[in-house]
Amino acid sequence: LLNMPFSENSFDVVIGNPPYVRQEAIKEQKEALSKIYKVANGTADLYVYFYELALNMLKPNGLKGFICSNKFFRAKYGENLREYILQNTTILQIVDFNGVKIFEDATVDSAITIFQKIKPDNNSTFKVVDSDLINSYEMKQNDLTKTYFAFTNNQIRNIHKKIENSGLKLKNWGIKINRGVLTGFNEAFVIDKEKKDELIK
């Protein structure tokens, strides 16, 4: 599907639920995807490419609506996609279901994203809808950065800015911060009760 010859600027609206496939399962396609897509990243999940594909399929001012993993909001592999969204779309609405299980079988948190294929201006705002789908607040698109997407109301954002302006960031402390073991081979690290009991003995 990602290599199909869709003509650009064909649709007024694209609505979808892109597949969530971990990067380990698409190893063979990574090189080809990196030649086609600006959002490419060696560790990106498959759904990332569908964002760019959908936007390429839209006519100018067309609308894209996805329900999909929200992991790209903060994950390192989502940086190219975040930058692409900020430069090429006007965000209209986002629902971040962080910590709320929407799909029984899904192991990731979801989000609904609605973008318009038009470059944003400095005054572009969008609606952030709470996971209860009732409450919402407005945010400026230029309050988001390619580093990560954090959705917060004005009061919390002002507190963050105050802390950032008066505090010293960890990266400027001159210390090295490490992470624990990261693996793409979870089967080697997830064990059953029988194996656990054996190792404890």
C-alpha positions in Angstrom: 0.0 0.0 0.0 2.8 2.4 0.9 4.3 2.0 -2.6 1.0 2.1 -4.6 0.9 4.8 -7.3 -1.7 7.2 -5.8 -1.9 10.4 -7.7 -1.2 13.4 -5.5 -3.8 15.9 -4.6 -6.7 13.5 -5.3 -8.9 13.6 -2.2 -10.8 16.2 -0.2 -10.7 14.0 2.9 -8.7 11.0 4.1 -9.9 9.1 7.2 -8.1 6.1 8.5 -6.8 3.8 11.2 -3.2 3.1 10.0 -1.7 -0.2 11.0 0.6 -0.3 14.0 3.5 -2.5 13.1 6.7 -2.4 15.2 9.9 -1.4 13.3 11.4 -4.9 13.8 8.7 -6.4 11.6 9.4 -4.1 8.6 13.2 -4.3 8.6 13.3 -5.4 4.9 11.3 -2.3 3.8 13.2 0.4 5.8 15.6 1.3 3.1 12.9 1.7 0.4 10.7 3.7 2.8 13.6 6.0 3.7 14.0 6.9 0.0 10.3 7.7 -0.5 9.3 9.4 2.8 10.5 12.5 4.5 9.2 11.3 7.9 11.4 8.1 7.6 13.3 7.1 10.7 15.2 3.8 11.2 13.1 2.9 14.3 9.7 4.3 13.2 6.6 2.1 13.4 4.8 1.6 10.1 1.9 4.0 10.9 4.3 7.0 10.7 4.6 6.6 6.9 0.8 6.6 6.6 0.6 10.2 7.9 2.8 11.5 5.1 1.0 9.3 2.5 -2.4 10.6 3.6 -1.2 14.2 3.4 0.3 13.6 -0.1 -3.1 12.2 -1.3 -5.0 15.3 -0.2 -5.9 18.3 -2.3 -4.8 21.6 -0.9 -6.9 22.5 2.1 -8.0 18.8 2.4 -8.6 17.2 5.7 -6.9 14.1 7.3 -8.4 12.3 10.3 -6.7 9.3 11.9 -7.2 7.3 15.0 -3.8 5.8 15.7 -1.0 5.3 18.2 0.0 8.5 20.1 3.5 7.3 20.5 4.9 9.6 17.8 3.9 12.6 20.0 6.9 12.0 22.3 9.1 9.1 20.8 12.4 10.0 19.3 11.4 8.2 16.1 8.5 10.6 15.7 10.7 13.7 15.4 10.7 13.8 11.6 6.9 13.3 11.5 6.4 16.0 14.1 8.5 18.4 12.1 6.6 17.5 8.9 3.2 18.1 10.5 4.3 21.4 12.0 5.6 22.7 8.6 3.0 21.3 6.2 -0.3 21.2 8.1 -2.6 23.2 10.2 -3.6 21.1 13.2 -7.4 21.4 13.8 -8.0 19.0 16.6 -6.3 16.4 18.7 -7.6 13.9 21.3 -4.8 12.2 23.2 -6.1 9.1 24.9 -2.9 8.8 27.0 -3.4 6.2 29.7 -6.9 5.4 28.5 -7.5 2.0 26.8 -9.6 2.5 23.7 -9.1 -0.8 21.9 -9.1 -4.0 23.9 -6.4 -5.7 21.9 -4.1 -2.7 21.4 -1.0 -2.5 23.5 -0.4 1.2 22.8 -2.3 4.4 23.7 -4.3 6.0 20.9 -5.0 9.5 19.6 -7.3 11.1 17.2 -5.6 13.7 14.9 -7.3 16.0 12.5 -5.1 18.1 10.2 -5.7 20.4 7.3 -3.3 20.4 4.3 -2.4 24.1 4.5 0.7 25.7 6.0 0.1 27.1 9.4 0.6 30.8 10.3 1.9 32.2 13.6 -1.7 32.5 14.9 -2.8 29.0 14.1 -4.7 27.4 17.0 -6.2 24.0 17.4 -8.5 22.3 19.9 -7.2 19.7 22.4 -10.1 17.5 23.4 -9.8 15.7 26.8 -10.1 11.9 26.7 -13.6 12.2 28.1 -14.5 13.8 24.7 -16.4 16.6 26.5 -13.9 19.1 27.9 -11.4 20.9 25.6 -9.1 23.9 25.4 -7.3 25.8 22.7 -3.6 25.7 22.0 -1.4 27.6 19.6 0.3 25.4 17.0 3.6 27.2 17.5 3.6 26.1 21.2 4.4 22.6 19.8 8.0 21.7 18.8 9.5 18.9 16.8 11.2 17.8 20.0 7.9 16.5 21.4 4.2 17.3 21.4 2.9 18.2 24.9 -0.7 19.2 25.1 -1.4 21.5 28.1 -3.7 24.3 28.8 -2.5 27.9 29.2 -2.2 27.8 33.0 0.1 24.7 33.0 2.0 26.0 30.0 2.8 29.2 31.8 4.1 27.3 34.8 6.3 25.2 32.5 7.7 28.3 30.8 8.4 29.9 34.2 10.3 26.8 35.4 12.2 26.5 32.1 13.2 30.1 32.2 14.4 30.1 35.8 15.8 26.5 36.1 18.8 24.7 34.8 18.1 21.9 32.4 19.5 18.4 33.2 21.4 18.4 29.9 23.4 21.5 31.1 24.4 19.9 34.4 27.5 18.2 32.9 26.4 14.7 34.0 25.7 11.6 32.0 22.2 10.1 32.3 21.7 6.5 31.0 18.7 4.3 30.4 18.2 0.7 31.3 18.3 -2.2 28.9 16.4 -1.6 25.6 15.5 -4.5 23.4 13.8 -5.3 20.2 13.7 -9.0 21.2 11.1 -9.0 24.0 10.6 -12.8 23.9 14.1 -13.2 25.5 13.1 -11.1 28.4 9.4 -12.0 29.0 9.2 -15.2 30.9 6.5 -17.4 32.3 5.8 -18.2 36.0 7.6 -21.6 35.7 10.8 -20.0 34.5 10.5 -17.2 37.0 10.3 -19.7 39.9 13.2 -21.6 38.5 15.4 -18.5 38.4 14.4 -17.4 41.9 15.6 -20.8 43.3 
